[in-house]
Amino acid sequence: MEDFEKIRWLFKVVNKFMLMMWRLGMGPWVNFWPAVVGRIMVITHTGRKSGLKRQTPCNYTIIDGDIYCVTMSTSDWYRNIKATPSIEVWLPDGRWHATAEEIPNNEANLPILRQVMIASGFAAPVFGGINPRKASDTELADKCRDEHIFRIRRGEALIG
């Protein structure tokens, strides 16, 4: 198994664990130590081929009330959200209908990218090979050039 496939397999295992924690009502506990574990939310999106609801945990940050997250274009949820940007977000303080919009991964949005990478806790240094707190803008831009940034705007709160 190649390194990329090993990492992808590991993410699938960790994601299943994270989803179980959220479903058991322990989502806020998953976020107990953001500097190390990261800030984690769950996105409910629609499968672009199946039309089925899918859930994906991911790291995020909140800036001026908007939620930001990043992903690679090789992820299924990236392609699903590009096809159907109407999603639901499950944060430690509740669930909302939301709309996701990809924003450019460019110099102007580098501070947002840095904040999301910092909010990933150990994931950026371990899996991405970069410490977003210490990396220069040039290093961060180079290492994260294949990342896609989403701005998520919350809508109506979901009950239950």
C-alpha positions in Angstrom: 0.0 0.0 0.0 1.4 3.4 -1.0 1.8 6.2 1.6 -1.2 8.1 0.1 -3.4 5.0 0.4 -2.2 4.3 3.9 -3.1 7.9 5.0 -6.5 7.7 3.2 -7.2 4.4 5.0 -6.2 5.9 8.4 -8.5 8.9 7.8 -11.4 6.6 7.0 -10.9 4.7 10.3 -10.5 7.9 12.3 -13.5 9.5 10.5 -15.7 6.5 11.5 -14.7 6.9 15.1 -15.4 10.7 15.0 -18.8 10.1 13.5 -19.6 7.6 16.2 -18.6 10.1 18.9 -20.9 12.7 17.4 -23.8 10.3 17.0 -23.4 9.4 20.7 -23.7 13.0 21.7 -20.0 13.4 22.4 -19.2 15.9 19.6 -18.3 18.7 22.1 -16.0 16.3 23.9 -14.1 15.6 20.7 -13.3 19.3 20.7 -11.9 19.3 24.2 -8.3 20.3 23.3 -8.4 22.2 20.0 -4.7 23.0 20.0 -3.8 19.3 19.9 -6.9 17.4 18.7 -8.2 20.2 16.4 -11.6 21.7 16.0 -13.9 19.2 14.4 -17.3 19.5 12.9 -19.5 17.1 10.8 -20.7 18.1 7.4 -23.8 16.3 6.0 -23.7 16.5 2.2 -25.4 14.8 -0.7 -23.7 12.1 -2.8 -23.3 13.4 -6.3 -24.0 10.0 -7.8 -26.1 8.2 -5.2 -28.1 11.1 -3.9 -27.7 9.7 -0.4 -26.9 11.8 2.6 -23.2 11.4 3.6 -21.5 12.7 6.8 -17.8 13.7 7.0 -16.0 15.1 10.0 -13.5 17.8 9.2 -11.4 20.5 10.8 -12.7 24.1 10.7 -12.3 27.6 12.0 -14.8 30.4 12.4 -13.9 33.9 11.2 -16.4 36.7 11.4 -19.3 34.2 11.8 -18.4 32.2 8.7 -17.1 28.7 9.0 -14.0 27.7 6.9 -12.6 24.3 6.1 -10.2 22.8 3.6 -10.0 19.6 1.6 -8.2 18.0 -1.3 -9.9 17.7 -4.7 -9.4 13.9 -4.4 -11.9 13.6 -1.6 -15.5 12.5 -2.3 -17.0 15.2 -0.1 -15.2 17.9 -2.1 -16.8 16.7 -5.3 -20.2 16.2 -3.5 -20.2 19.7 -2.1 -19.1 21.2 -5.5 -22.1 19.4 -7.1 -24.6 20.3 -4.3 -23.5 23.2 -2.0 -26.6 23.0 0.2 -25.3 21.1 3.3 -25.8 20.8 7.0 -23.1 21.5 9.6 -22.9 19.9 13.0 -20.8 22.0 15.4 -20.2 21.6 19.2 -23.0 24.2 19.8 -25.6 22.9 17.4 -26.7 22.0 13.9 -27.6 24.2 10.9 -28.6 24.2 7.3 -25.8 25.9 5.5 -24.4 26.7 2.1 -20.8 26.0 1.1 -18.9 28.1 -1.4 -15.3 27.5 -2.6 -13.1 30.5 -2.3 -9.8 30.9 -4.1 -6.7 29.4 -2.5 -4.6 32.5 -3.1 -2.4 35.0 -1.3 -5.4 37.1 -0.2 -7.0 34.0 1.6 -3.7 32.7 3.0 -4.6 34.0 6.5 -7.9 31.9 6.4 -6.0 28.8 5.2 -3.5 29.3 8.0 -6.3 29.5 10.6 -7.9 26.3 9.3 -4.6 24.5 9.3 -3.9 25.7 12.9 -7.4 24.5 13.9 -6.5 21.0 12.6 -4.4 20.4 15.7 -1.9 17.6 15.1 -3.2 16.8 11.6 -1.3 19.5 9.7 2.1 18.7 11.1 1.6 14.9 11.1 -0.2 14.4 7.8 0.6 17.6 5.9 4.2 17.9 7.0 3.9 21.6 8.0 3.5 23.5 11.2 1.1 26.3 10.3 2.1 28.3 13.4 5.7 28.5 12.4 5.7 28.2 8.6 6.3 31.3 6.5 3.6 32.5 4.1 5.6 31.1 1.2 6.1 27.7 2.9 2.4 27.4 3.8 1.3 28.4 0.3 3.6 25.9 -1.3 2.7 23.0 1.0 -1.0 23.7 0.7 -1.3 24.6 -3.0 -3.6 21.7 -3.7 -6.0 22.4 -0.8 -9.4 23.8 -1.6 -11.0 26.3 0.9 -14.7 26.4 1.6 -16.6 29.2 3.2 -19.7 27.9 4.9 -22.5 30.2 5.8 -25.0 29.0 8.4 -28.7 29.3 7.8 -31.6 28.1 9.8 -30.8 26.1 13.0 -31.9 22.4 13.0 -33.7 21.0 16.0 -32.8 17.6 17.3 
